[in-house]
């Protein structure tokens, strides 16, 4: 009887172990599937923009379809307007601000506003300093260093494992000669303060960061807002992707929405609608629109992050 009991217990333990391993495998598959669904691999983008923030601050823009790549370096001493109502901060202090606010996505939003084009990914130190190194107009492209930072446990990024593998593969294929350097543009403000100029940067490089497929689709967007400042910033970023924003209108609808909502009578396979949904987390409401193909309602939550 004792021997039979021992065999039974061993059998139950074995089944429990197999069951645990099976559940663990299912969990890993579920997490992997969810990460893959959120990956840029499913978006068929024309271009991805990545900001590397730290002792060197660089924006890398890869043309996935036209193979035209850009690299922009920024001065730590430039003061930039930070979305979220923070006012102007030195570029070299942005990482510390993001750390204090526990909001690393602030890096992505700030450089999106600076470039007037959506930054898809950011890579920044988990423990950033306040940087004040001299700027350079000759940014260096080092694939090994960029890939190392991408996978480093000392760095924060919004890229999941599938995105990292895709980005690393693309970075490894490029060399310095494959990039056209773009100059950061500043202007002297009151008190001899050097401010980054979003207006002049947009004027000089308008169209450089377009997704040509969105431009060619030609859908027009009307923005409804409650906060004008956030609407202006978001409109610049959206237009920087190649989407035409034809009107900004204050509307009571914006007060009833938390994040954002898209109104459109168009079919759900529109690249523009899909892009706006994925980029800003908008819900979609099928409804006939007037004055534009798409009505984008900027709700309070989204407005607060971009004002």
C-alpha positions as CSV (number, residue, x, y, z in Angstrom):
1,X,0.0,0.0,0.0
2,X,2.8,2.4,0.9
3,X,4.6,1.7,-2.4
4,X,1.3,2.3,-4.3
5,X,0.8,5.6,-2.5
6,X,4.4,6.8,-3.4
7,X,3.8,5.9,-7.0
8,X,0.5,7.8,-7.0
9,X,2.1,10.9,-5.5
10,X,5.0,10.8,-7.9
11,X,2.5,10.5,-10.8
12,X,0.5,13.4,-9.5
13,X,3.6,15.5,-9.1
14,X,4.7,14.7,-12.6
15,X,1.3,15.7,-14.0
16,X,1.4,18.9,-12.0
17,X,4.8,19.7,-13.4
18,X,3.7,19.0,-17.0
19,X,0.6,21.1,-16.4
20,X,2.7,24.0,-15.1
21,X,5.1,23.8,-18.1
22,X,2.1,23.7,-20.5
23,X,0.5,26.8,-18.8
24,X,3.9,28.6,-18.9
25,X,4.3,27.9,-22.6
26,X,0.7,29.2,-23.3
27,X,1.5,32.3,-21.3
28,X,4.7,32.9,-23.3
29,X,2.9,32.4,-26.6
30,X,0.2,34.8,-25.5
31,X,2.6,37.5,-24.5
32,X,4.6,37.0,-27.7
33,X,1.4,37.2,-29.8
34,X,0.3,40.3,-28.1
35,X,3.7,42.0,-28.6
36,X,3.7,41.0,-32.3
37,X,0.2,42.5,-32.8
38,X,1.5,45.8,-31.4
39,X,4.7,45.7,-33.5
40,X,5.4,48.0,-36.4
41,X,5.9,44.8,-38.5
42,X,2.1,44.8,-39.1
43,X,1.9,48.4,-40.0
44,X,3.7,48.4,-43.4
45,X,5.1,51.9,-42.7
46,X,7.0,53.9,-45.3
47,X,9.3,55.4,-42.7
48,X,10.2,55.0,-39.0
49,X,11.7,57.7,-36.8
50,X,13.8,56.8,-33.8
51,X,15.3,59.1,-31.2
52,X,18.4,58.1,-29.2
53,X,18.6,60.3,-26.2
54,X,21.7,60.6,-23.9
55,X,25.1,62.0,-24.1
56,X,24.5,62.3,-27.8
57,X,21.0,63.1,-29.0
58,X,20.2,61.9,-32.5
59,X,17.0,61.4,-34.5
60,X,17.3,58.7,-37.0
61,X,14.7,58.5,-39.8
62,X,14.7,55.4,-42.0
63,X,13.0,55.3,-45.3
64,X,11.7,51.7,-45.6
65,X,10.3,52.1,-49.1
66,X,12.4,54.9,-50.7
67,X,15.7,54.0,-48.8
68,X,16.2,57.7,-48.1
69,X,17.6,58.1,-44.5
70,X,18.1,61.2,-42.4
71,X,20.1,61.8,-39.2
72,X,19.7,64.9,-37.0
73,X,21.8,65.8,-34.0
74,X,20.5,68.2,-31.4
75,X,22.4,70.5,-29.0
76,X,22.0,69.9,-25.3
77,X,21.8,73.7,-24.7
78,X,18.9,74.3,-27.0
79,X,15.7,75.1,-25.1
80,X,12.6,73.3,-26.5
81,X,8.9,73.5,-25.9
82,X,7.9,70.3,-24.0
83,X,4.3,69.1,-24.7
84,X,2.2,68.7,-21.5
85,X,2.4,72.3,-20.3
86,X,6.0,72.1,-19.0
87,X,7.3,75.2,-20.8
88,X,10.8,75.2,-22.3
89,X,13.6,73.0,-21.1
90,X,17.1,72.4,-22.3
91,X,17.4,69.3,-24.5
92,X,20.0,68.0,-22.0
93,X,17.5,68.1,-19.1
94,X,14.7,66.3,-20.9
95,X,15.7,62.9,-19.7
96,X,15.8,64.0,-16.0
97,X,12.4,65.6,-16.4
98,X,10.9,62.4,-17.9
99,X,12.4,60.5,-15.0
100,X,11.0,62.8,-12.4
101,X,7.6,62.8,-14.0
102,X,7.8,59.0,-14.5
103,X,6.8,59.5,-18.1
104,X,9.5,58.3,-20.6
105,X,7.1,58.8,-23.5
106,X,7.6,62.5,-22.9
107,X,10.8,62.1,-24.8
108,X,8.9,60.8,-27.8
109,X,6.3,63.5,-27.7
110,X,8.9,66.3,-27.3
111,X,11.0,65.2,-30.3
112,X,7.8,64.6,-32.3
113,X,6.9,68.2,-31.7
114,X,10.5,69.4,-32.5
115,X,10.6,67.5,-35.8
116,X,6.9,68.0,-36.7
117,X,6.8,64.3,-37.4
118,X,5.8,61.4,-35.1
119,X,8.7,59.7,-33.4
120,X,7.9,56.0,-33.3
121,X,10.5,54.9,-30.8
122,X,12.7,56.4,-28.2
123,X,15.8,54.9,-26.5
124,X,17.0,56.7,-23.3
125,X,19.0,55.8,-20.1
126,X,17.0,54.5,-17.2
127,X,19.1,56.9,-15.0
128,X,19.7,60.0,-17.1
129,X,22.0,62.8,-16.2
130,X,21.6,66.5,-17.1
131,X,23.8,66.6,-20.2
132,X,25.7,69.7,-21.3
133,X,28.2,68.4,-23.9
134,X,29.0,70.5,-26.9
135,X,26.8,70.0,-30.0
136,X,28.0,68.7,-33.3
137,X,26.9,69.3,-36.9
138,X,28.5,66.1,-38.0
139,X,26.5,63.3,-36.3
140,X,28.2,59.9,-36.3
141,X,26.3,56.7,-37.2
142,X,27.6,53.6,-35.2
143,X,25.5,50.5,-35.8
144,X,27.2,48.5,-33.1
145,X,26.6,51.2,-30.5
146,X,23.0,51.8,-31.5
147,X,22.1,48.1,-31.4
148,X,23.9,47.6,-28.1
149,X,21.9,50.5,-26.5
150,X,18.7,49.1,-28.1
151,X,19.1,45.8,-26.2
152,X,20.8,47.2,-23.0
153,X,19.1,46.7,-19.7
154,X,20.3,50.2,-18.7
155,X,18.1,51.7,-21.4
156,X,14.4,52.5,-21.6
157,X,12.5,52.1,-24.8
158,X,8.9,51.6,-26.0
159,X,10.1,49.0,-28.6
160,X,9.0,45.5,-27.9
161,X,11.2,42.5,-28.7
162,X,9.9,42.1,-32.3
163,X,10.4,45.8,-32.9
164,X,13.9,45.6,-31.5
165,X,14.8,42.7,-33.8
166,X,13.4,44.5,-36.8
167,X,15.2,47.8,-35.9
168,X,18.5,46.1,-35.2
169,X,18.3,44.3,-38.6
170,X,17.6,47.6,-40.3
171,X,20.3,49.5,-38.4
172,X,22.9,46.8,-39.2
173,X,22.3,47.3,-43.0
174,X,23.0,51.0,-43.0
175,X,26.3,52.9,-43.0
176,X,27.2,56.6,-42.5
177,X,27.1,57.3,-46.2
178,X,23.5,56.1,-46.3
179,X,22.3,59.1,-44.3
180,X,21.7,62.7,-45.3
181,X,22.4,64.9,-42.2
182,X,19.8,67.5,-41.4
183,X,20.8,70.5,-39.2
184,X,19.0,71.4,-36.0
185,X,17.8,75.0,-36.3
186,X,17.8,77.4,-33.4
187,X,17.1,81.1,-32.9
188,X,18.1,83.7,-30.3
189,X,15.3,84.7,-28.0
190,X,15.1,87.3,-25.2
191,X,17.9,87.3,-22.7
192,X,20.2,85.8,-25.4
193,X,18.5,82.4,-24.9
194,X,19.0,79.9,-27.6
195,X,15.7,78.2,-28.5
196,X,15.1,75.4,-30.9
197,X,12.8,76.7,-33.7
198,X,10.0,74.3,-34.5
199,X,8.7,76.8,-37.0
200,X,11.9,77.2,-39.0
201,X,12.7,73.4,-38.8
202,X,9.3,72.6,-40.3
203,X,9.7,75.3,-43.0
204,X,13.1,73.9,-44.1
205,X,12.3,70.2,-43.9
206,X,8.6,70.0,-44.7
207,X,7.9,66.8,-46.5
208,X,11.1,65.1,-45.6
209,X,9.4,62.8,-43.1
210,X,6.2,62.0,-45.1
211,X,4.7,58.6,-45.4
212,X,4.1,58.7,-49.2
213,X,1.4,56.1,-49.0
214,X,-0.6,58.4,-46.6
215,X,0.0,61.4,-48.8
216,X,-1.1,59.5,-51.9
217,X,-4.2,58.3,-50.2
218,X,-5.1,61.9,-49.9
219,X,-7.6,61.8,-47.1
220,X,-8.3,65.2,-45.4
221,X,-8.6,65.6,-41.6
222,X,-10.6,68.1,-39.6
223,X,-9.6,68.5,-36.0
224,X,-12.1,69.2,-33.2
225,X,-10.5,70.4,-30.0
226,X,-11.0,72.0,-26.6
227,X,-7.3,73.1,-26.1
228,X,-6.0,75.1,-29.0
229,X,-2.3,74.6,-28.1
230,X,-2.5,70.8,-28.2
231,X,-4.5,70.9,-31.4
232,X,-1.8,73.0,-33.1
233,X,1.0,70.7,-32.0
234,X,-0.9,67.5,-33.0
235,X,-1.8,69.0,-36.3
236,X,1.8,69.8,-37.1
237,X,2.8,66.2,-36.2
238,X,0.0,64.7,-38.3
239,X,0.8,66.9,-41.3
240,X,4.4,65.9,-40.9
241,X,3.4,62.4,-41.7
242,X,1.9,63.5,-45.0
243,X,-1.8,63.7,-43.9
244,X,-3.6,66.9,-44.8
245,X,-5.2,68.8,-41.9
246,X,-7.7,71.2,-43.4
247,X,-9.3,72.8,-40.3
248,X,-9.0,73.2,-36.6
249,X,-12.3,73.9,-34.8
250,X,-13.2,74.3,-31.1
251,X,-16.1,72.0,-30.4
252,X,-18.0,70.7,-27.3
253,X,-17.5,67.1,-28.6
254,X,-13.9,67.3,-27.4
255,X,-15.0,67.7,-23.8
256,X,-16.9,64.4,-23.9
257,X,-14.0,62.3,-25.1
258,X,-11.1,61.1,-23.0
259,X,-8.5,60.1,-25.5
260,X,-9.5,60.7,-29.1
261,X,-12.1,59.6,-31.5
262,X,-12.2,59.3,-35.3
263,X,-15.4,59.9,-37.2
264,X,-15.5,58.7,-40.8
265,X,-17.8,57.1,-43.3
266,X,-14.8,55.6,-45.1
267,X,-14.1,51.9,-45.0
268,X,-11.9,50.5,-42.2
269,X,-9.1,49.6,-44.6
270,X,-8.0,53.2,-45.0
271,X,-4.3,53.6,-44.3
272,X,-4.8,57.0,-42.8
273,X,-7.5,55.9,-40.4
274,X,-5.5,52.9,-39.3
275,X,-2.4,55.0,-38.8
276,X,-4.2,57.6,-36.6
277,X,-5.8,54.8,-34.6
278,X,-2.5,53.0,-33.9
279,X,-0.5,56.2,-33.3
280,X,-2.8,58.0,-30.9
281,X,-5.0,55.2,-29.6
282,X,-8.2,56.6,-31.1
283,X,-11.6,54.8,-31.1
284,X,-13.4,54.8,-34.5
285,X,-17.0,55.8,-35.1
286,X,-18.6,55.2,-38.5
287,X,-20.5,58.3,-39.3
288,X,-21.0,60.6,-42.3
289,X,-18.7,63.7,-42.0
290,X,-18.8,67.2,-43.5
291,X,-15.8,69.3,-44.5
292,X,-13.3,66.5,-44.5
293,X,-12.9,62.8,-44.9
294,X,-12.0,62.3,-41.3
295,X,-13.1,64.2,-38.1
296,X,-10.4,63.7,-35.4
297,X,-11.7,64.7,-31.9
298,X,-9.0,65.4,-29.5
299,X,-10.3,64.5,-26.0
300,X,-9.1,65.7,-22.6
301,X,-6.5,63.0,-22.0
302,X,-4.7,63.3,-25.3
303,X,-5.0,67.1,-25.1
304,X,-3.3,67.2,-21.7
305,X,-0.3,65.2,-22.9
306,X,0.2,67.4,-26.0
307,X,-0.8,70.9,-24.9
